[in-house]
Amino acid sequence: MTEHLRDLWIGTYPSAGAGTPAGLGEGIWRVGLEAGTGRLVDPVLVAETHAPSFLAVDRQAGLLLAVGEHAGGTVSAFRVGSGADGRPALVRAGTASSGGDDPCHVLLDPEGRVAYVANYSSGSLAVLELGPDGLAADAPAQVLTHTGSGPDAERQEASHAHFAALTPDGAHLLVCDLGTDEIRRYRRDPATGLLTEDGIAATLRPGSGPRHLVFSADGRIAYVACELDVTVAVLAWDAATASGRVVQHVPAAEDGAAPRAGERPLPSHIDRAGDRVLVATRGPDVLATFAPGPDGTLAPAGQTALPGAWPRHFAVVEGWTVVADQRGDSLTVLRDGAVVSTAALPAPACVVPA
């Protein structure tokens, strides 16, 4: 019997890590995940491109987008086809400006009309229009800027857009602003996907540094990974006003999860797996699990020490949690709190099912 294989796309940083010059051999990799065993097989570099630290895939359109996280940022489009071995392959279909510096997240409009790009260093959100062959233009249709700062003089000297998410009803786009401790809100045009500024959806406690968020399955709660105060903020979400109210901050890692020498603990990505909330924290290098109560507040439900260093991103794929351990130069596969397999790969930063 042939093992069912699920292909994954892996975005990477330069091998020396984030913040080092782009163009040091990094690119997009394809790795196979054996769905029955959790084993990772056949890692191969399928596209060389500068600092593709975050990826997004439109499977229906056969399109992959990759940010280029560097000053004067870019977004590159790739057509997804089939290689000689029958496995997915990529062909570059164009590159556009991201409208800012150091783009770190890209989100596709569900209708495939536009892509939303968060530019970390410039704090801006860009909207790129898409066409039948990928990017419709070499510059964004919109660049939306924000101002402000926070109490952390080193990390919150200005606005830092880190992540974009749609509200459960799709009427608004939210942006986690690590620099201003805010969740910014934009109204979406239902016909075009273009945006209009619409104020602040939630204000988090000073110095928290909101990074990524995920909604509960029923859309009543937003869970926010806060990088700077090492917590998960729980927001009661009001759909009528598209706004959230903080009802809890829970530590992102359990007591005793000490960071490596000289490392500051920094939560990175947050997502759901069934009825559980998962959070990765760099420094202690753990993946924590939380159990939501009836009111959506979280209780710790265990954590797993990762064999690799600096878990930057993860994806839940067919019951397996695949973690990109950036500084460990490895991928780790987990199930039920146990490490199942690992694979070597240079500076992985993002995991997306093909």
N, C-alpha and C positions, 0 to 999 in steps of 0.2 A: 504494500500500500504506500502511495506517495504522500509524503508529509505536506500538508497544506502550508504554503509559504505566503506571508503577508509582507509586501515590500514597504520600507520606510525611507523617507527622504530625511537627511541629516544636514542641517546648516552648521557652519563652522566659523571660528575666528582664525586669524593668523596663528601659527603654532606657538608664538611667543605670548599670546593672550590678547584680551581686549585692550584697546588703547595703543597697541603697537602698530606700526605702519601696515596698511593693507597691501596685498600683493605678494605675500610670502607663501604661495602655494596652496592657499585655502580654497575651498569650493564646496559644492554640494555632493554628498555621498548618497549612495543607495545601499541599504542593508536589508537582508532578508530576515524576517522573524518567523520561526517555525511555530505555528499557532498551537500545535499540540504539546510542545515541549518547552517553549519559551527560549529556545536556543537561537542566537544570532549567527547568521552565516553570510558569507560572500560580500564583505564590504568592498565597495568599489567607488572611486572618484568618477562621477559622471559629468561634472561641469566645473571648470575652473572659473571662479568669479571672486571678486574682492569682498571679504568680510560678510558673507551671507548669514548673518547672525539670527535672522528670523525668516521663516518661509510661510507661504499660504498657498493652498491648492484649490482650484476649481476643477473638480473631477469631471463634471458634465462637459465643460468647455475644453478639457484637456490642457489646462494652463497652470503653471507654477510661477509664483512671484517670489523674489528674494530681495530683501533690502541689502544695500551696500553700506555697512555701518562705518562711515568715515566722514571727515569734514567735507562739505559739499556732497552730501549723501546722494545715493542713487537707489533706484528700484529696477531690477532686471526681470524681464519676462522670458519664460521658457515654454515651448510647446512640449507636451508629454506625448511620446510615441512609444513604439515597441522596437527594441533592439534586435540584433541578429539572434540572440539567445531567447527571444520571446519575453524578456523582462522589460520593465519600463526604462525608457531612455529620455534624455533631454536635448532639445535643440534651442539655442538662444534665439529669441524673437524680438529683441529690442531692449533698450535701456533708457530710462528717463530720470530727470532730476527728482529727488524726494522732496524738494522745496525747503530743505533745511539741513542741519548738521547732525550726523550720527543717528540715522533712523534705526530704531531698535524693535519696531513692531509693525506688522502689516496685517490688515483685516480686509477680506473680500466682502463686498456687498452680496447678499444672498442671491440677487438677480443677476450677478455677474457684470454689472454696469460700471462700477467704480471700485477702487481700492483706497482704503484709509490708512495713512502712514503716520506713525508717531515719531517725530524727530526729537531725540532726547536733548541734545546740547542746546538747540535753539528753542526748545519748548513749543514748537509749532506742530500743527496737524495739517497734513496735506491730503487732498482728494485728487486721485489720478483716474481719468476716464479710460475705460477699456474698450477695445474693438474686437472684431473677429479674429485678428491676428495677434492680439495681446494688448500692448499699450497703444492708446489712440493718439498720443502726442508725446513730445519729449520734455514737457513741463507740466506741472499740476494744473488742473482746472481751478483749484482753490488752495490757498494757504492761509490758515487761520492761526493767529498768534495769541499769546496770553502773557500777562505780566504778573509779577508777585514774587514773594520769597517766603522762607520759613526760618525757624530759629537755629537750624543747623548751618552754621556759617560756611562749612566746607561743602556740603551737599545741596543746600537749599538757597544758594545765592540768587537764584533766578528760577523761572518756570522750567520744568523738565517733564515733557510729555513722555509717558513710558508705555502705555497700553491703551488700546481702543476696544470697546465692546458695544454691541447693540443691546438696547433694553429688551426685555422679554417680548414686548409688543412690536418691536422693530421701528417704533416711531422716532426714537432718539438714538444718538450715538453718544457714548460716554468715554471720557479720556481720564485715565489716572495721571494726575500731575504730582510727581514725587517732590517737586520743588516748592509747591504752594500748599500741600496738604489738602487738596481739593479733588473732587470728581467733577470735571467740567462736562457740560451738557450742550448738545447741538441737536436741533430739529432736522430730520431728514425729509427731503422732498420725495414723496412716494413715487413720483414719475421718473425722477432722474438719479436719486441717491445723493444729490448735492446737499450741502449743509447750511444752516443758519445758526449763529450763536444764540444760545438760550440760557445763559447764566450758569449757576453752579448747582449740581444735583445733590452734593453732599460735601460738608466740611468736616474733616477728621481732626483729631486732636493734634495740637502743634507738635511738629517734629516727628510725626509718625511715618511720613514718606510713602504714600500709597503707590504700589508698583503694578500689580496685576489683580484682576477680579474675576469672579465667576458667580452666576446666579444659581439659586436653588432650582430644583426641577419644576417647582410650582411658581417660580418667579416672585415669591413673597420676600425673599432674603437675598442680599448681595454680600458675598464674602470677599474681603479685600486683604491681600498680602501686603503688609506694611513693612517696607525694607528697613527703615531707620530705627524704629522702636521695637523691632523683632516681634511683632504681634500679627494676629489676624483680627481685623475689625469686622464685626457683624452688623450689617445695616438692615433695619426693617424698611422694605421698599414699598413706596406708595405709587402705584401705577398711574393714578389719576393726575398726580402732579409731577411724575417722573423724578422723584426725589427720594433720598434715603436718610434715615435717622440712625445714628450709631447707638446700639443697645449693648454692645459688649466688645471688649478687647481681650483676647486670650493669647498667652504666649505661643509663638509659632513653633518653638522647640521646648521639650520637657527640661525641667531642671536637671542638671548633671550632663547635659549635652554640650560639653565645653568645646569652644573652637580650637583649631590648631594654633600653635604658638604664633602670636602676632596677628591673628585673623580676627576680624570683627564679624559676629554672626549677622548674616544678611539673608532674609527670606527672598526667594526668587519667584517661582511660579506656583500658582494655585489652581486646582481643578477638582471636579467631582468624579468619583468612581462609584456608581450605584447611589446608595444613600450615605456615602461617606465623603468627607472633604479631605483632600490631600494637599500638603504644603511641603515644598523643598526649602531647606535652609543651608546656605553656604557657610563655611567656617566650621560648624560642628559636623557638616556633611551628613545630614539626616533627611529622611522623608517621614513626616509626621502624618498620622491619620486622626481625624476628628469625627465624632458622632454628633449630628445635630439632634437637639431635642424637639419636642412638639412645637415650641415657639421659635425654632431656628437657631437658638444659641448653641454653642459648641462645647463639647467635653472631650478631653484627650482620650484617644482610643489606641495608643501605642505609636511607636516610631521605630524606624529601621536605620541602623548605621550603614552608610554606603561604603563600598570598598574603594570608590574613586573620590576625587576631591572636586569641590565647587560645583554642586548640582545646579545648573543654570535653568534647565527646562526639562519637562517630561511630558509624555503622552500615555494615555490609557488605551491600549490596543488589544481587542479580543480578550480582555480579562488580565492582560499583562501590563505592568507599568514599566515603561522604558525611559530611563533617566539619562540625560546628557551630562556627564561629569567633565566639565570643561577643562579644569586644570589636571584632572587625572588622565586625560587623553583616552577616555573610555566611555562605553555605554554599559549601563547596568539594567538587567531585567529583574523585576520583583513580582512576587505573588504571595498574598497572605502574610506579608511581613517578612518574607524570606528572600534572600538573593538566589536567583535561579541560574543566571548566566551573565557573562560579561564579554565585551569585545573591544579590542584596541581600535582607536580612531582619533585623529589629531584634533584637539580643541573643539569638541562638539558643543553646539550652543542651542540647537533646536531640533525637535523630533516631530515629524508630521507623517501620518500614514499616506502612502501613495494612492 
